[in-house]
Amino acid sequence: MYRRQHHSGHVLDVVVTHQHVLHDLTVKDMISDHNLLLCMTHHPKPSPMRVTVTTRNKRGINMADIQEELESLAIPSDDDVVILIDHYNQSLIPKCEKRKLGRTWRRTRLTVHKETYCKSVVTYNKMLGDAHAKFYNNKVVVCDNDSKVKLPINSSAKDLVDRFAHFFEA
């Protein structure tokens, strides 16, 4: 700019570029002591980025294992609402609480909120670790120390689909 940008004249606005990409540079008067700098710039469109997306091989999922896992879940089959609520509270509330405390800490950035969030993370991670340990211990017990445990074989895709559909009908 070749003229003063403020009425008091002590500050100069600068537009810094690596190349001459500014076109139609104009200065407009404003109400305050600042003026408005308007300019057109030419920025080429960035080249598209290559993104690698990894997905799960759905054909490689063993449906018999999924069926066994769903049948062996520790969800109470009672119709008593109190038992179902207790199960929900013991398993899902700590996760929701951890996320809520994390959002509160990120919003406020207070040390108190960070400490409560860290405590909830430790509690949740302990529960998650216990669940993982229980899961893998159960897998070892089911194998009966047999290192050559074979996975179930499906006779046909139709049989697999029928068993899967039957599981959700029951």
N, C-alpha and C positions, 0 to 999 in steps of 0.2 A: 504494500500500500504506500502511496506516495503523499498522503495527507494525514493530518491528525484525526484519530478516531474518537476522541473524547473532547468535551468542551474545555476541561481543565488542562488537557494536553500533556499529562504526565505519564500516561500509559499507552502503549501501542499494541494493538491486536496483531497477531502474526498467524499466518497459515503456513505450516512447514510441510513441504512435500519433497520427495526424492527426485521427481521429474516435473516437467511443465505439464501438469494435468489439469490446471485450473483454466476455466473459460468463463467469459461473461462475468467478470468480477465487478460487483456494484456495492456501494455503501448507501444505506438508507438511514435517515435520521429517526431517532427514537425519542421517547418522552424524557428519559433520564439522560445522564451524561454519556451513556454508551450508545454507540451506533451499531447497526446491524450489518454484518458482512454477508453478502450473498454471492455464491459462485457455483458454477457447474463443474463437476469433475467427471472424468471418464475412468471408470474402473472396469477392466474386462471381467466377464463372468468367470468365476473360478472353475477349473476343470473338475468334473465329477470325481468324487473319491470312491475308490474301490472298498467295498465293505464285505467282509467275510462273515457269512451267517452260518452258524453251526446248529444243526437240528438233530434230534434223536431219530435213530432208525426205528420206525414204528413196526416194521416187519420183524425186527429182532427181539421184540418184547414177547416174553413167554407168558401167555395168558393163563396157563395153569398156576404159575407162581403168583400172579396177580389175584387169581381167584382164592388161592390158599391164604394169601395175606389179608384179603378183605374178610374172609371167614374167621381168621384168627385174631382180628382186632379186638381190643379189650373194651369195646363199647357195650355198655349194659343193654341187655335186650328187654329189660323191664319196661313196662309202660308207666312206671311211677315217675312223675315229673321231677320230684326232689332228687332222685338218684341221677337222672340225666343232667340236671343242673349242676350237681356236685361234680360229675365227670367233666362237664364243660369248664367249670371254674378251675379245676385242678390242671387241666391240660392247655386251655387256650387263653385264659386271662393273663398269665404272665407275659405271653407274647404281645398281647394288645397293650398291656401296661408299659412294656419296654418301648414300644413304638411311640406311645403317647408321651412318655418322659423324654424320649429322643427329640421329638418335635418341639416340646417345651424348651429344652436346653438350646436347640438350634435357633429358636425364636428369641430367647432372652439373653443367651450367652452368660448366664449367672453361674458362679461357682457352685452354689447350692444345688441348682438344677443339674449341673454336670455330675456332681457326686451321686445324686439319687439315680441318675441315668446309668452311671457306671455300676452302681450296686445292682440295679435291675438287670443289666447285661450279664453280670457275674452269676446272678441267680438263674437267669434264663439259660445261659450256657451250661451251667451245672445240670439243670433239668434235661437239656438236650443231650449232653454227654451221657447222663444216666440212661436215657432212652436208647442211644446208640449202643451202649454197652449191653443193655438188656437184649436188644435186637440181635447183636452178634453172638452173645452167649447162647441165646436160644437157637441160633443157626448151628453152633457147635454141638449143642446137646442133641439136636435132631439128627445130626450126622453120626452120632455114636462113635466118634473118632475114626470113622471110615474115610480115608483120603480119596476113595474112588467112587464117591457118591455120584450117581448119574441123574441127570435132569430128566423129567418126564418127556416122552416123545409123543407128538400128536400124529395120529394116523392120516388126517387130512385137514385142509383148511376149513372145510365145511363142518367137521366135527368140532374144531376149535371154536368156530363162531357159534355153533349150537350150544356148547357148554357155557360160553360167555353169556349168551342171551338167557340161558336157563338160570344162571346165577342171579341175574338181575330181576328175573320174574319171580323168584321164590321170596 
